[in-house]
Amino acid sequence: MPKFLKIYVRKVHRWLAIPTIVLIPLMIVTNKTPANLKIQKFLQIFMLALAVTGLYLLILPWWSKWNKKKNNK
C-alpha cells in the first residue's frame, strides 16, 4: 500500500470520529423529533465510514507482514 494512502485513511478516520461523537449525544437529546431523523441519517453515514476505515486500519499490520513475506521469497 502506498504510504500516503495509509496516512490519508488515518486522518479521515480521526476526523470522522469528531462529528460522530457530537452527533450521538445530539441524537439522544432530540429523541422523537423531526430533527432526529436527519441526525440519524448523518450518523449512519459517519458510522459506516468509521467502520470501513477502522477495518482497513485493523487489517493493515497483517497486510504489511504478508507483503513482506511475499517479497522476501
HUSULJO-V707800 format. One record per residue. SS is DSSP state (helix for helix, strand for strand, loop for the rest). Layout:
ss={SS SS}
//
This chain:
ss={loop loop helix helix helix helix helix helix helix helix helix helix helix helix helix helix helix helix helix helix helix helix helix helix helix helix helix helix helix loop loop loop loop helix helix helix helix helix helix helix helix helix helix helix helix helix helix helix helix helix helix helix helix helix helix helix helix helix helix helix helix helix helix helix helix helix helix helix helix helix helix helix loop}
//
